[in-house]
Amino acid sequence: MGTSVFYLVAFLSIFFSLMVIFAKNPVHSVLYLIVTFFTFTVHYILLNAQFLAVVNFIVYMGAIMVLFLFVLMLLNLNKDNEPLKSGLVKVVGIVAGCCLLVTLAGSLKATAVSNPLVLQNVNLGLVKNLGKELFGPFMLPFELSSILLLTAMVGAVLLTKKEKV
């Protein structure tokens, strides 16, 4: 049951990733990318990494992809205002794609499929364990990073604020 779900979700991930590349309409491409990120979320759940699944769902699908969709809708891309691509750009794209295929083929050849990896600790990806680590030995770096992010946010607000003349 578990392996059949994995193979189904893996097939859907590859299929929708290819649809992102080959879609003619950029809005459809972004929608396929959202579905692809959803399949990644299912993969994280299958790997017992609930925190990564929730973060992927909220951050990538909820925020970044919706932002992409709004930007594409605001740009109003159509065939009339799309610049024509020269032959040199197409040749460079084909060469880059071939280099990517050679790299992928080499990496697949280098990896040998052996016995599947079995987790020794089944509670590895749980949020409870992540919280114990973050608020245990990594408490100081965690709090320092939150202060750094707060400082960056205040600096961004001050930089965008206009001065009164």
C-alpha positions, 0 to 999 in steps of 0.5 A, a space after each residue: 500500500 505504502 509503496 504504491 502510494 509513493 509511486 503514484 505520487 512520484 509519477 504525479 510529481 514528475 508529470 506536473 513538473 513536466 507540465 510546468 515546463 511545457 505549458 504555453 500559458 504562464 498562469 497554467 504553468 504556475 497552477 501546475 507548479 502549485 500542484 507539484 508542490 502539493 505532491 511534494 507535501 504528500 512526499 514529506 508526509 510519507 517520509 514522516 516529516 510533518 513539519 516540513 509538510 506543513 511549512 511547504 504547504 503554507 510557505 510555498 503553496 500559500 505564499 510564494 505561488 500565490 505571489 507568482 500568480 498575482 505577478 503574472 496576472 498583473 503583468 498581463 503577458 500575451 503574444 502581442 507584447 512578448 519579445 521574439 527570441 533570437 536563434 542564438 538564445 534558442 541554441 544556448 537553451 538547447 545546449 543547456 538542456 542537453 548538459 542538464 540531461 547528461 548530468 542527470 544521466 550521469 547521476 542516475 548511473 552513479 547511484 546504485 539502488 540498494 535496500 531501502 533505508 529504514 529509519 531507526 527512529 520513527 519519530 524523527 520528523 515530528 514537530 515535538 522533537 524539533 521543538 525539543 531541539 530548538 528550545 534545548 541545546 539550540 535555544 541561543 542561536 534560535 533566539 539570536 536569529 529571531 532578533 536578527 530577523 526582527 532587526 531586518 524587519 525594522 530596518 526594512 520599514 525604516 528604509 521604505 518610510 519617507 521623510 517629512 519635508 
